[in-house]
Amino acid sequence: MQQELDTENPSLNINILGVNEFGHDSGNTLVTDGTDLPWLQDIDDNGDNASDTWESWDVQFRDVIVTDGANEQVAVYNLTNNDLA
């Protein structure tokens, strides 16, 4: 998908990456095996047993968050509620 976006809309400078929820790092290898998707691991820096980024962005499981050039959220698309198939 990244290659398609780069080819068809290079001026948009769209980048796709994933942010894994805190506490689910054991699945990172499965997600990244055989793919070049940039994959980040969220942390619990404040010790409240919650994902810091997921919590601050009010992320739900399988959310796709679209941001603008200033990294401000402009849209949320949930893949559980809106299957791409």
N, CA, C and O atoms as CSV, one atom per row, in Angstrom:
chain,resi,resn,atom,element,x,y,z
A,1,MET,N,N,0.820,-1.184,0.000
A,1,MET,CA,C,0.000,0.000,0.000
A,1,MET,C,C,0.872,1.259,0.000
A,1,MET,O,O,0.566,2.230,-0.693
A,2,GLN,N,N,1.963,1.240,0.782
A,2,GLN,CA,C,2.856,2.396,0.811
A,2,GLN,C,C,3.396,2.687,-0.578
A,2,GLN,O,O,3.427,3.840,-1.006
A,3,GLN,N,N,3.824,1.642,-1.287
A,3,GLN,CA,C,4.376,1.823,-2.629
A,3,GLN,C,C,3.324,2.409,-3.573
A,3,GLN,O,O,3.633,3.275,-4.391
A,4,GLU,N,N,2.096,1.940,-3.457
A,4,GLU,CA,C,1.008,2.456,-4.290
A,4,GLU,C,C,0.772,3.948,-4.018
A,4,GLU,O,O,0.609,4.732,-4.953
A,5,LEU,N,N,0.754,4.330,-2.763
A,5,LEU,CA,C,0.569,5.744,-2.416
A,5,LEU,C,C,1.725,6.597,-2.928
A,5,LEU,O,O,1.510,7.693,-3.446
A,6,ASP,N,N,2.946,6.097,-2.783
A,6,ASP,CA,C,4.119,6.831,-3.253
A,6,ASP,C,C,4.095,7.015,-4.762
A,6,ASP,O,O,4.477,8.069,-5.271
A,7,THR,N,N,3.645,5.983,-5.481
A,7,THR,CA,C,3.618,6.026,-6.940
A,7,THR,C,C,2.491,6.911,-7.463
A,7,THR,O,O,2.700,7.729,-8.359
A,8,GLU,N,N,1.304,6.744,-6.902
A,8,GLU,CA,C,0.128,7.438,-7.427
A,8,GLU,C,C,-0.040,8.858,-6.892
A,8,GLU,O,O,-0.664,9.693,-7.547
A,9,ASN,N,N,0.507,9.139,-5.716
A,9,ASN,CA,C,0.335,10.458,-5.094
A,9,ASN,C,C,1.617,10.930,-4.415
A,9,ASN,O,O,1.603,11.210,-3.217
A,10,PRO,N,N,2.722,11.026,-5.146
A,10,PRO,CA,C,3.990,11.364,-4.489
A,10,PRO,C,C,3.987,12.733,-3.814
A,10,PRO,O,O,4.698,12.933,-2.830
A,11,SER,N,N,3.212,13.661,-4.318
A,11,SER,CA,C,3.203,15.009,-3.737
A,11,SER,C,C,2.541,15.051,-2.361
A,11,SER,O,O,2.746,16.001,-1.606
A,12,LEU,N,N,1.748,14.028,-2.031
A,12,LEU,CA,C,1.078,14.001,-0.734
A,12,LEU,C,C,2.015,13.609,0.399
A,12,LEU,O,O,1.736,13.897,1.563
A,13,ASN,N,N,3.128,12.952,0.067
A,13,ASN,CA,C,4.118,12.535,1.068
A,13,ASN,C,C,3.468,11.769,2.228
A,13,ASN,O,O,3.660,12.109,3.396
A,14,ILE,N,N,2.702,10.738,1.886
A,14,ILE,CA,C,2.009,9.909,2.875
A,14,ILE,C,C,2.948,8.818,3.375
A,14,ILE,O,O,3.637,8.176,2.583
A,15,ASN,N,N,2.974,8.609,4.687
A,15,ASN,CA,C,3.768,7.540,5.283
A,15,ASN,C,C,2.874,6.696,6.179
A,15,ASN,O,O,2.093,7.227,6.968
A,16,ILE,N,N,2.992,5.381,6.052
A,16,ILE,CA,C,2.208,4.447,6.854
A,16,ILE,C,C,3.135,3.806,7.882
A,16,ILE,O,O,4.246,3.388,7.558
A,17,LEU,N,N,2.662,3.734,9.123
A,17,LEU,CA,C,3.403,3.027,10.161
A,17,LEU,C,C,2.410,2.480,11.165
A,17,LEU,O,O,1.255,2.902,11.208
A,18,GLY,N,N,2.866,1.544,11.966
A,18,GLY,CA,C,2.021,0.957,12.995
A,18,GLY,C,C,2.560,1.272,14.375
A,18,GLY,O,O,3.769,1.391,14.573
A,19,VAL,N,N,1.642,1.407,15.336
A,19,VAL,CA,C,2.029,1.608,16.734
A,19,VAL,C,C,1.347,0.517,17.547
A,19,VAL,O,O,0.123,0.492,17.672
A,20,ASN,N,N,2.153,-0.381,18.095
A,20,ASN,CA,C,1.634,-1.505,18.860
A,20,ASN,C,C,1.304,-1.076,20.286
A,20,ASN,O,O,2.050,-0.321,20.910
A,21,GLU,N,N,0.181,-1.567,20.786
A,21,GLU,CA,C,-0.260,-1.231,22.136
A,21,GLU,C,C,0.707,-1.791,23.189
A,21,GLU,O,O,1.240,-2.889,23.028
A,22,PHE,N,N,0.924,-1.034,24.255
A,22,PHE,CA,C,1.752,-1.473,25.376
A,22,PHE,C,C,1.234,-2.816,25.900
A,22,PHE,O,O,0.028,-3.023,26.032
A,23,GLY,N,N,2.164,-3.714,26.191
A,23,GLY,CA,C,1.802,-5.016,26.741
A,23,GLY,C,C,1.584,-6.091,25.697
A,23,GLY,O,O,1.353,-7.250,26.042
A,24,HIS,N,N,1.654,-5.726,24.423
A,24,HIS,CA,C,1.444,-6.695,23.348
A,24,HIS,C,C,2.695,-6.849,22.484
A,24,HIS,O,O,2.610,-7.234,21.318
A,25,ASP,N,N,3.838,-6.549,23.057
A,25,ASP,CA,C,5.081,-6.600,22.305
A,25,ASP,C,C,5.481,-8.004,21.876
A,25,ASP,O,O,6.325,-8.151,20.992
A,26,SER,N,N,4.906,-9.029,22.468
A,26,SER,CA,C,5.252,-10.403,22.065
A,26,SER,C,C,4.810,-10.689,20.631
A,26,SER,O,O,5.333,-11.612,20.008
A,27,GLY,N,N,3.874,-9.934,20.101
A,27,GLY,CA,C,3.399,-10.137,18.731
A,27,GLY,C,C,4.138,-9.332,17.683
A,27,GLY,O,O,3.821,-9.428,16.497
A,28,ASN,N,N,5.114,-8.542,18.091
A,28,ASN,CA,C,5.828,-7.693,17.140
A,28,ASN,C,C,6.485,-8.481,16.016
A,28,ASN,O,O,6.439,-8.062,14.859
A,29,THR,N,N,7.088,-9.602,16.336
A,29,THR,CA,C,7.758,-10.414,15.324
A,29,THR,C,C,6.770,-10.909,14.279
A,29,THR,O,O,7.083,-10.918,13.088
A,30,LEU,N,N,5.590,-11.317,14.705
A,30,LEU,CA,C,4.571,-11.787,13.764
A,30,LEU,C,C,4.128,-10.682,12.814
A,30,LEU,O,O,3.924,-10.927,11.625
A,31,VAL,N,N,3.980,-9.489,13.326
A,31,VAL,CA,C,3.512,-8.368,12.511
A,31,VAL,C,C,4.572,-7.931,11.514
A,31,VAL,O,O,4.248,-7.592,10.376
A,32,THR,N,N,5.823,-7.935,11.922
A,32,THR,CA,C,6.885,-7.391,11.079
A,32,THR,C,C,7.579,-8.425,10.203
A,32,THR,O,O,8.343,-8.054,9.312
A,33,ASP,N,N,7.336,-9.702,10.430
A,33,ASP,CA,C,7.989,-10.753,9.649
A,33,ASP,C,C,7.550,-10.691,8.187
A,33,ASP,O,O,6.363,-10.801,7.881
A,34,GLY,N,N,8.509,-10.516,7.298
A,34,GLY,CA,C,8.226,-10.517,5.868
A,34,GLY,C,C,7.622,-9.232,5.341
A,34,GLY,O,O,7.094,-9.213,4.229
A,35,THR,N,N,7.685,-8.171,6.101
A,35,THR,CA,C,7.125,-6.892,5.662
A,35,THR,C,C,8.098,-5.768,5.972
A,35,THR,O,O,8.986,-5.916,6.812
A,36,ASP,N,N,7.927,-4.652,5.295
A,36,ASP,CA,C,8.786,-3.503,5.582
A,36,ASP,C,C,8.000,-2.363,6.236
A,36,ASP,O,O,8.422,-1.207,6.196
A,37,LEU,N,N,6.853,-2.699,6.840
A,37,LEU,CA,C,6.039,-1.712,7.537
A,37,LEU,C,C,6.790,-1.185,8.759
A,37,LEU,O,O,7.176,-1.970,9.626
A,38,PRO,N,N,7.003,0.130,8.844
A,38,PRO,CA,C,7.600,0.669,10.070
A,38,PRO,C,C,6.678,0.378,11.251
A,38,PRO,O,O,5.483,0.666,11.196
A,39,TRP,N,N,7.231,-0.189,12.307
A,39,TRP,CA,C,6.426,-0.664,13.427
A,39,TRP,C,C,7.025,-0.148,14.720
A,39,TRP,O,O,8.176,-0.453,15.031
A,40,LEU,N,N,6.264,0.627,15.477
A,40,LEU,CA,C,6.722,1.202,16.736
A,40,LEU,C,C,6.039,0.512,17.904
A,40,LEU,O,O,4.892,0.080,17.791
A,41,GLN,N,N,6.734,0.408,19.017
A,41,GLN,CA,C,6.168,-0.195,20.218
A,41,GLN,C,C,5.835,0.902,21.216
A,41,GLN,O,O,6.721,1.623,21.676
A,42,ASP,N,N,4.546,1.026,21.551
A,42,ASP,CA,C,4.134,2.000,22.560
A,42,ASP,C,C,4.658,1.559,23.923
A,42,ASP,O,O,4.921,0.377,24.144
A,43,ILE,N,N,4.804,2.506,24.822
A,43,ILE,CA,C,5.335,2.232,26.155
A,43,ILE,C,C,4.388,2.780,27.221
A,43,ILE,O,O,3.425,3.487,26.925
A,44,ASP,N,N,4.689,2.435,28.447
A,44,ASP,CA,C,3.967,2.962,29.608
A,44,ASP,C,C,4.975,3.724,30.454
A,44,ASP,O,O,5.421,3.235,31.492
A,45,ASP,N,N,5.327,4.908,30.015
A,45,ASP,CA,C,6.358,5.689,30.688
A,45,ASP,C,C,5.897,6.245,32.031
A,45,ASP,O,O,6.718,6.485,32.916
A,46,ASN,N,N,4.579,6.454,32.192
A,46,ASN,CA,C,4.084,7.043,33.438
A,46,ASN,C,C,3.633,5.998,34.463
A,46,ASN,O,O,3.173,6.360,35.546
A,47,GLY,N,N,3.759,4.702,34.135
A,47,GLY,CA,C,3.493,3.637,35.092
A,47,GLY,C,C,2.037,3.387,35.434
A,47,GLY,O,O,1.740,2.860,36.506
A,48,ASP,N,N,1.110,3.759,34.536
A,48,ASP,CA,C,-0.312,3.543,34.829
A,48,ASP,C,C,-0.871,2.285,34.154
A,48,ASP,O,O,-2.084,2.080,34.120
A,49,ASN,N,N,0.027,1.442,33.617
A,49,ASN,CA,C,-0.351,0.195,32.937
A,49,ASN,C,C,-1.214,0.413,31.704
A,49,ASN,O,O,-2.025,-0.444,31.354
A,50,ALA,N,N,-1.044,1.555,31.043
A,50,ALA,CA,C,-1.760,1.849,29.801
A,50,ALA,C,C,-0.766,2.374,28.771
A,50,ALA,O,O,0.261,2.958,29.120
A,51,SER,N,N,-1.081,2.162,27.515
A,51,SER,CA,C,-0.251,2.682,26.429
A,51,SER,C,C,-0.319,4.198,26.419
A,51,SER,O,O,-1.403,4.774,26.325
A,52,ASP,N,N,0.824,4.842,26.513
A,52,ASP,CA,C,0.834,6.300,26.578
A,52,ASP,C,C,0.297,6.946,25.302
A,52,ASP,O,O,-0.537,7.849,25.370
A,53,THR,N,N,0.766,6.493,24.147
A,53,THR,CA,C,0.301,7.077,22.886
A,53,THR,C,C,-1.132,6.681,22.603
A,53,THR,O,O,-1.948,7.529,22.241
A,54,TRP,N,N,-1.451,5.419,22.761
A,54,TRP,CA,C,-2.830,4.971,22.524
A,54,TRP,C,C,-3.798,5.756,23.404
A,54,TRP,O,O,-4.867,6.161,22.946
A,55,GLU,N,N,-3.427,5.971,24.666
A,55,GLU,CA,C,-4.309,6.679,25.590
A,55,GLU,C,C,-4.449,8.154,25.209
A,55,GLU,O,O,-5.555,8.693,25.222
A,56,SER,N,N,-3.349,8.802,24.875
A,56,SER,CA,C,-3.413,10.234,24.563
A,56,SER,C,C,-4.149,10.506,23.252
A,56,SER,O,O,-4.711,11.585,23.066
A,57,TRP,N,N,-4.146,9.529,22.342
A,57,TRP,CA,C,-4.850,9.693,21.062
A,57,TRP,C,C,-6.219,9.008,21.088
A,57,TRP,O,O,-6.929,9.033,20.083
A,58,ASP,N,N,-6.601,8.405,22.202
A,58,ASP,CA,C,-7.878,7.699,22.349
A,58,ASP,C,C,-8.049,6.623,21.271
A,58,ASP,O,O,-9.099,6.520,20.637
A,59,VAL,N,N,-6.992,5.825,21.078
A,59,VAL,CA,C,-6.969,4.790,20.046
A,59,VAL,C,C,-7.780,3.578,20.479
A,59,VAL,O,O,-7.739,3.169,21.639
A,60,GLN,N,N,-8.511,3.015,19.539
A,60,GLN,CA,C,-9.208,1.746,19.713
A,60,GLN,C,C,-8.483,0.705,18.858
A,60,GLN,O,O,-7.815,1.053,17.885
A,61,PHE,N,N,-8.616,-0.563,19.222
A,61,PHE,CA,C,-7.977,-1.644,18.475
A,61,PHE,C,C,-8.343,-1.543,16.998
A,61,PHE,O,O,-9.520,-1.413,16.659
A,62,ARG,N,N,-7.347,-1.602,16.118
A,62,ARG,CA,C,-7.467,-1.571,14.663
A,62,ARG,C,C,-7.838,-0.198,14.106
A,62,ARG,O,O,-8.378,-0.109,13.004
A,63,ASP,N,N,-7.561,0.857,14.839
A,63,ASP,CA,C,-7.770,2.208,14.321
A,63,ASP,C,C,-6.663,2.581,13.352
A,63,ASP,O,O,-5.490,2.284,13.577
A,64,VAL,N,N,-7.054,3.230,12.279
A,64,VAL,CA,C,-6.123,3.896,11.376
A,64,VAL,C,C,-6.330,5.385,11.616
A,64,VAL,O,O,-7.427,5.907,11.419
A,65,ILE,N,N,-5.285,6.054,12.037
A,65,ILE,CA,C,-5.384,7.483,12.317
A,65,ILE,C,C,-4.651,8.237,11.220
A,65,ILE,O,O,-3.474,7.993,10.956
A,66,VAL,N,N,-5.365,9.155,10.590
A,66,VAL,CA,C,-4.805,9.975,9.523
A,66,VAL,C,C,-4.409,11.314,10.136
A,66,VAL,O,O,-5.206,11.967,10.810
A,67,THR,N,N,-3.165,11.710,9.890
A,67,THR,CA,C,-2.677,12.984,10.409
A,67,THR,C,C,-2.281,13.903,9.261
A,67,THR,O,O,-2.062,13.456,8.135
A,68,ASP,N,N,-2.194,15.184,9.563
A,68,ASP,CA,C,-1.736,16.143,8.567
A,68,ASP,C,C,-0.228,16.335,8.713
A,68,ASP,O,O,0.425,15.622,9.475
A,69,GLY,N,N,0.314,17.293,7.984
A,69,GLY,CA,C,1.754,17.536,8.001
A,69,GLY,C,C,2.296,17.968,9.348
A,69,GLY,O,O,3.494,17.844,9.606
A,70,ALA,N,N,1.422,18.476,10.212
A,70,ALA,CA,C,1.830,18.895,11.557
A,70,ALA,C,C,1.578,17.801,12.583
A,70,ALA,O,O,1.655,18.045,13.787
A,71,ASN,N,N,1.277,16.591,12.109
A,71,ASN,CA,C,0.996,15.435,12.963
A,71,ASN,C,C,-0.263,15.624,13.806
A,71,ASN,O,O,-0.379,15.064,14.897
A,72,GLU,N,N,-1.203,16.414,13.295
A,72,GLU,CA,C,-2.492,16.610,13.950
A,72,GLU,C,C,-3.495,15.625,13.361
A,72,GLU,O,O,-3.550,15.442,12.145
A,73,GLN,N,N,-4.274,15.002,14.207
A,73,GLN,CA,C,-5.270,14.023,13.755
A,73,GLN,C,C,-6.350,14.708,12.921
A,73,GLN,O,O,-6.930,15.710,13.340
A,74,VAL,N,N,-6.615,14.148,11.719
A,74,VAL,CA,C,-7.670,14.695,10.863
A,74,VAL,C,C,-8.785,13.689,10.615
A,74,VAL,O,O,-9.886,14.076,10.223
A,75,ALA,N,N,-8.517,12.400,10.838
A,75,ALA,CA,C,-9.548,11.381,10.636
A,75,ALA,C,C,-9.146,10.093,11.336
A,75,ALA,O,O,-7.964,9.839,11.569
A,76,VAL,N,N,-10.152,9.279,11.670
A,76,VAL,CA,C,-9.941,7.946,12.239
A,76,VAL,C,C,-10.798,6.980,11.444
A,76,VAL,O,O,-11.974,7.236,11.188
A,77,TYR,N,N,-10.187,5.856,11.053
A,77,TYR,CA,C,-10.880,4.831,10.288
A,77,TYR,C,C,-10.611,3.508,10.985
A,77,TYR,O,O,-9.463,3.066,11.034
A,78,ASN,N,N,-11.626,2.875,11.517
A,78,ASN,CA,C,-11.438,1.628,12.247
A,78,ASN,C,C,-11.638,0.439,11.318
A,78,ASN,O,O,-12.678,0.321,10.670
A,79,LEU,N,N,-10.648,-0.439,11.250
A,79,LEU,CA,C,-10.684,-1.584,10.336
A,79,LEU,C,C,-11.592,-2.706,10.807
A,79,LEU,O,O,-11.945,-3.572,10.006
A,80,THR,N,N,-11.978,-2.724,12.063
A,80,THR,CA,C,-12.948,-3.709,12.530
A,80,THR,C,C,-14.340,-3.326,12.048
A,80,THR,O,O,-15.106,-4.181,11.601
A,81,ASN,N,N,-14.663,-2.053,12.138
A,81,ASN,CA,C,-15.976,-1.568,11.709
A,81,ASN,C,C,-16.080,-1.363,10.206
A,81,ASN,O,O,-17.182,-1.360,9.658
A,82,ASN,N,N,-14.952,-1.193,9.535
A,82,ASN,CA,C,-14.915,-0.904,8.099
A,82,ASN,C,C,-13.884,-1.795,7.429
A,82,ASN,O,O,-12.766,-1.355,7.159
A,83,ASP,N,N,-14.242,-3.025,7.161
A,83,ASP,CA,C,-13.324,-4.000,6.572
A,83,ASP,C,C,-12.879,-3.541,5.188
A,83,ASP,O,O,-13.700,-3.081,4.394
A,84,LEU,N,N,-11.599,-3.661,4.897
A,84,LEU,CA,C,-11.071,-3.264,3.594
A,84,LEU,C,C,-11.332,-4.292,2.503
A,84,LEU,O,O,-11.180,-3.986,1.321
A,85,ALA,N,N,-11.721,-5.501,2.877
A,85,ALA,CA,C,-11.935,-6.563,1.880
A,85,ALA,C,C,-13.217,-6.361,1.105
A,85,ALA,O,O,-13.543,-7.165,0.230
